[in-house]
Amino acid sequence: MKTSKLIAAAALTILAAAGAQAETYEGVHAPVSANSRAEVQAQGVVAARSENPYGDAASSRVAPTLTASAERSTVRSAAVATAHSANQNLKREAFVNSVVPSQFKLDRPTTQQAGL
């Protein structure tokens, strides 16, 4: 029993010695910057005087109104035409070999608008 405890203690000691490896200290590295001291100081002044985009007050303002790139009637008529087309909900996976038959292919404009 005494030898088994000695062997177990020796094994634990070897594992502890193998696991404890120290890192080497390379000292403090010199800062590397492409900007001169004056440029960094000027950027600091600008940043200190500008508004904080991450502050609490940044999201408390009213958002500006969004302007559309197309007329409302044009977008609506395109949406109605798309909704009434025969192949609106057509999926390629529904057909053999994922090939859409020619009778379902319609000439559609290739432009897509967000939100439709």
TAMO-V666612 format. One record per backbone hydrogen bond with DSSP energy under -0.5 kcal/mol. CO is the residue of the C=O (numbers start at 1). NH is the residue of the N-H. If there is no record, write none. Layout:
co/nh
CO/NH
CO/NH
//
This chain:
co/nh
1/5
2/6
3/7
4/8
5/9
6/10
7/11
8/12
9/13
10/14
11/15
12/16
13/17
14/18
15/19
16/20
19/21
24/26
31/33
36/40
37/41
38/42
39/43
40/44
41/45
42/46
43/47
44/48
45/49
46/50
51/53
52/55
55/58
56/59
57/60
71/75
72/76
73/77
74/78
75/79
76/80
77/81
78/82
79/83
80/84
82/85
85/88
87/90
91/94
92/95
95/98
96/99
98/100
101/104
101/105
102/105
104/106
106/108
113/116
//
